[in-house]
Amino acid sequence: MATDIINEISKKRAYKGSDVNMLTATSTIVELAIAQKTFLISKRPIWADPFLPNIKTRINSAFSVHLGIDNALQMREATQTIYKLQADTLVLLAEFKIQVEEDFKNDKKRREEILTQLGFSSYHKQAQQGNQEALVNLLFQFTKNMSAKLKTEITTAGTAETIIDDIIAKTQTLKDSSITQETLKSSRPELTQESVKEFNEIFKQVMSIAKISAKFFKANKVLQSQFSYSKTLKAITSGKINPESPESTPDNK
């Protein structure tokens, strides 16, 4: 039992986010530092080559050795595809819902019947909070219950047919993407204590670079924000390439 406790402690992550997303975020930050290395090295000569490229190599190695050599890039792409798909689908669902609410506001009973029948009453709130299972359930209920008669009723009231078709199309796309992601996950090697130790060391090293760099770029809020782990992580999980809004200092929240 004591050994189990020690093993659990040794596997504790120093960071928020999944291992794949953490390595993706730290890789993004190091790439940014490399792009700005002329200025950074002028402020901190110890970062001269090959310091930053070596960290990039270390991160790539962690992907290969600990997460599967042929699988890491595909896994990151599959994960980002799902996050992007979820974000796009939620926008469509919100646009559909507000139109139904307004188009049927004079018939509240029918409005609630439609939203309940299509899964909004049961799953929309949870889906908006990032619950992937709730989103899938909503989409499948939406697709299953969107009869030709109901579709005509809704489009006649004002909602464009294309938005309904787009939501239905997202259902199969999300299903296929989720299957791909799960297949890739199942083919990854089992993580060891050494794996987590390496992940933690990479995270801590890159966070030091991020914090120092953010101070160096205090006059440039856009660049400063891009050295934020939390902003970078959020950008990854929302399907965006780079964080958008400035943040005063990077952190691991």
C-alpha positions as CSV (number, residue, x, y, z in Angstrom):
1,M,0.0,0.0,0.0
2,A,2.9,2.4,0.8
3,T,4.3,1.6,-2.6
4,D,1.0,2.5,-4.3
5,I,0.9,5.8,-2.4
6,I,4.5,6.6,-3.5
7,N,3.7,5.7,-7.1
8,E,0.6,8.0,-7.1
9,I,2.7,10.9,-5.7
10,S,5.4,10.3,-8.2
11,K,2.9,10.4,-11.1
12,K,1.4,13.7,-10.0
13,R,1.5,16.3,-12.7
14,A,2.9,19.8,-12.1
15,Y,0.6,21.3,-14.7
16,K,-3.0,21.6,-15.8
17,G,-4.2,20.1,-19.0
18,S,-3.6,16.7,-20.6
19,D,-0.1,15.5,-21.3
20,V,-0.5,16.0,-25.0
21,N,-1.8,19.5,-24.6
22,M,0.9,20.4,-22.1
23,L,3.6,19.3,-24.5
24,T,1.9,21.1,-27.4
25,A,1.6,24.3,-25.3
26,T,5.2,24.2,-24.2
27,S,6.4,23.4,-27.7
28,T,4.4,26.5,-28.9
29,I,6.0,28.7,-26.3
30,V,9.5,27.5,-27.1
31,E,8.9,28.0,-30.8
32,L,7.9,31.6,-30.0
33,A,11.1,32.1,-28.0
34,I,13.1,30.8,-30.9
35,A,11.4,33.2,-33.2
36,Q,12.3,36.0,-30.8
37,K,15.7,34.7,-29.8
38,T,17.8,37.6,-31.1
39,F,16.1,39.9,-28.6
40,L,15.9,37.3,-25.8
41,I,19.6,36.3,-26.1
42,S,20.6,40.0,-26.0
43,K,18.9,40.1,-22.6
44,R,19.9,36.6,-21.5
45,P,23.1,35.3,-23.2
46,I,22.8,31.9,-21.6
47,W,19.9,31.2,-23.9
48,A,22.2,31.3,-27.0
49,D,22.1,28.4,-29.3
50,P,21.7,25.5,-28.9
51,F,19.8,26.2,-25.6
52,L,16.3,26.8,-27.0
53,P,16.6,24.2,-29.9
54,N,17.7,21.6,-27.4
55,I,14.5,22.2,-25.4
56,K,12.5,21.8,-28.5
57,T,14.2,18.6,-29.3
58,R,13.5,17.4,-25.7
59,I,9.8,18.1,-26.2
60,N,9.7,16.2,-29.5
61,S,11.5,13.3,-27.9
62,A,8.9,13.3,-25.1
63,F,6.2,13.0,-27.7
64,S,8.0,10.2,-29.4
65,V,9.3,8.2,-26.5
66,H,6.4,8.6,-24.0
67,L,3.4,9.1,-26.2
68,G,4.2,7.0,-29.3
69,I,6.6,7.9,-32.1
70,D,4.1,7.6,-35.0
71,N,1.1,8.6,-33.0
72,A,1.9,11.9,-31.2
73,L,1.3,14.3,-34.1
74,Q,-1.8,12.5,-35.2
75,M,-3.1,12.5,-31.7
76,R,-2.6,16.3,-31.4
77,E,-4.3,16.9,-34.7
78,A,-7.2,14.6,-33.8
79,T,-7.6,16.3,-30.4
80,Q,-7.5,19.8,-32.0
81,T,-9.9,18.7,-34.7
82,I,-12.5,17.7,-32.0
83,Y,-12.0,20.9,-30.0
84,K,-12.5,23.0,-33.2
85,L,-15.5,20.9,-34.2
86,Q,-17.1,21.3,-30.8
87,A,-16.6,25.0,-30.8
88,D,-18.1,25.4,-34.3
89,T,-21.0,23.1,-33.5
90,L,-21.8,25.0,-30.3
91,V,-22.0,28.2,-32.4
92,L,-24.5,26.6,-34.8
93,L,-26.6,25.2,-31.9
94,A,-26.7,28.6,-30.2
95,E,-27.8,30.3,-33.5
96,F,-30.4,27.7,-34.1
97,K,-31.8,27.9,-30.5
98,I,-32.1,31.7,-30.4
99,Q,-34.0,31.7,-33.7
100,V,-36.4,29.0,-32.5
101,E,-36.9,30.9,-29.2
102,E,-37.7,34.1,-31.0
103,D,-39.7,32.6,-33.9
104,F,-42.0,30.7,-31.4
105,K,-42.1,33.3,-28.6
106,N,-45.8,33.8,-29.1
107,D,-46.4,30.0,-28.6
108,K,-44.3,29.2,-25.6
109,K,-45.7,25.7,-25.2
110,R,-44.7,24.8,-28.8
111,R,-41.3,26.4,-28.4
112,E,-40.5,24.3,-25.3
113,E,-41.8,21.2,-27.1
114,I,-39.4,21.8,-30.0
115,L,-36.4,22.5,-27.8
116,T,-37.1,19.5,-25.6
117,Q,-37.7,17.2,-28.6
118,L,-34.4,18.2,-30.1
119,G,-32.3,17.7,-27.0
120,F,-31.7,21.3,-25.9
121,S,-33.6,21.1,-22.6
122,S,-31.6,18.1,-21.5
123,Y,-28.1,18.7,-22.9
124,H,-27.5,22.2,-24.2
125,K,-26.3,23.8,-20.9
126,Q,-23.9,21.0,-20.2
127,A,-22.6,21.0,-23.8
128,Q,-21.9,24.8,-23.5
129,Q,-19.8,24.0,-20.4
130,G,-17.5,21.7,-22.5
131,N,-19.2,18.4,-21.7
132,Q,-18.4,16.4,-24.9
133,E,-20.8,13.6,-24.0
134,A,-23.7,16.1,-23.6
135,L,-22.9,17.6,-26.9
136,V,-22.9,14.2,-28.6
137,N,-26.2,13.3,-27.0
138,L,-27.7,16.6,-28.1
139,L,-26.6,16.1,-31.6
140,F,-27.9,12.6,-31.9
141,Q,-31.3,13.6,-30.4
142,F,-31.4,16.6,-32.7
143,T,-30.7,14.4,-35.8
144,K,-33.0,11.6,-34.8
145,N,-36.0,13.8,-34.0
146,M,-35.6,16.3,-36.9
147,S,-38.4,15.0,-39.0
148,A,-39.2,16.5,-42.4
149,K,-42.4,17.9,-40.9
150,L,-40.6,19.5,-38.0
151,K,-37.9,20.9,-40.3
152,T,-40.6,22.5,-42.5
153,E,-42.3,24.0,-39.4
154,I,-39.0,25.5,-38.2
155,T,-37.8,26.8,-41.5
156,T,-41.3,28.3,-42.3
157,A,-41.1,30.2,-39.1
158,G,-37.8,31.7,-40.2
159,T,-34.7,29.5,-39.5
160,A,-32.6,28.8,-42.6
161,E,-32.6,25.1,-43.7
162,T,-28.8,25.2,-44.1
163,I,-28.2,25.7,-40.4
164,I,-30.2,22.5,-39.7
165,D,-28.4,20.6,-42.3
166,D,-25.0,21.8,-41.0
167,I,-25.9,20.7,-37.4
168,I,-26.9,17.2,-38.7
169,A,-23.7,17.0,-40.7
170,K,-21.6,17.8,-37.6
171,T,-23.2,14.7,-35.8
172,Q,-21.4,12.2,-38.0
173,T,-18.2,14.2,-38.3
174,L,-17.9,14.4,-34.5
175,K,-18.6,10.7,-34.2
176,D,-15.9,9.9,-36.7
177,S,-13.4,12.2,-35.1
178,S,-14.1,10.8,-31.6
179,I,-13.5,7.3,-32.9
180,T,-10.2,8.3,-34.4
181,Q,-9.1,10.0,-31.2
182,E,-10.0,7.0,-29.1
183,T,-8.2,4.6,-31.5
184,L,-5.0,6.8,-31.2
185,K,-5.3,6.9,-27.4
186,S,-5.5,3.1,-27.2
187,S,-2.3,2.7,-29.3
188,R,-0.3,4.9,-27.0
189,P,2.3,3.3,-24.7
190,E,1.5,3.2,-21.0
191,L,2.9,6.1,-19.1
192,T,5.4,5.4,-16.4
193,Q,6.7,7.4,-13.4
194,E,9.7,8.3,-15.6
195,S,7.3,9.7,-18.2
196,V,5.5,12.0,-15.8
197,K,8.9,13.0,-14.3
198,E,10.1,14.1,-17.7
199,F,6.8,15.9,-18.5
200,N,7.1,17.8,-15.2
201,E,10.7,18.8,-15.8
202,I,9.9,20.0,-19.3
203,F,7.0,22.0,-18.0
204,K,9.0,23.7,-15.2
205,Q,11.9,24.5,-17.6
206,V,9.6,26.1,-20.2
207,M,7.7,28.0,-17.5
208,S,10.9,29.6,-16.4
209,I,11.5,30.7,-20.0
210,A,8.0,31.9,-20.3
211,K,8.0,34.0,-17.1
212,I,11.4,35.6,-17.9
213,S,10.4,36.3,-21.5
214,A,7.1,37.8,-20.5
215,K,9.0,40.3,-18.3
216,F,11.3,41.1,-21.2
217,F,8.3,41.9,-23.4
218,K,6.4,43.9,-20.8
219,A,6.1,46.8,-23.3
220,N,4.5,44.5,-25.9
221,K,1.3,43.1,-24.4
222,V,0.5,40.9,-27.4
223,L,3.9,39.1,-27.3
224,Q,3.8,39.0,-23.5
225,S,0.4,37.2,-23.6
226,Q,1.8,34.6,-26.0
227,F,4.2,33.4,-23.3
228,S,1.3,32.5,-21.0
229,Y,0.8,28.8,-20.5
230,S,-2.8,29.2,-19.5
231,K,-3.6,31.3,-22.6
232,T,-1.7,29.0,-24.9
233,L,-3.5,26.0,-23.4
234,K,-6.8,27.7,-23.8
235,A,-6.0,28.5,-27.5
236,I,-5.1,24.8,-28.1
237,T,-8.3,23.5,-26.5
238,S,-10.5,26.0,-28.3
239,G,-9.0,25.0,-31.7
240,K,-7.2,28.3,-32.1
241,I,-3.5,28.7,-33.1
242,N,-2.5,31.5,-30.8
243,P,-3.9,33.1,-27.7
244,E,-5.8,36.3,-28.5
245,S,-6.1,38.5,-25.5
246,P,-3.2,40.0,-23.4
247,E,-2.4,38.7,-20.0
248,S,0.1,40.4,-17.7
249,T,2.1,37.3,-16.7
250,P,2.3,33.7,-17.7
251,D,1.1,31.0,-15.3
252,N,0.2,27.4,-15.0
253,K,-3.4,27.8,-14.1
